[in-house]
Amino acid sequence: MPEQNKPDDQGLDKEQLPFWKMFLSVFQASFGVQNKKNKERDFEKGSVKGFVAAALVFTVLFVMTLVIVVNLVLP
């Protein structure tokens, strides 16, 4: 008797992570506070292109924040 394939096995029911969740995962991982459950979710449902985009956005925002803080602190 043939085994019935689940939608997950065929990749048809693979739900993509929304961009804000990918960005939040990048943010958490950059500071070392990403938990194992989220990491596993990211590898199962996340896309490489989405995480690269989220990492680029995070990097730009982080550098801009540092520049603003330095300009405010220094006279």
Secondary structure, DSSP 8 states (H G I E B T S, - for coil): ------HHHHTTT-----HHHHHHHHHHHHTT---HHHHHHHHHH--HHHHHHHHHHHHHHHHHHHHHHHHHH--
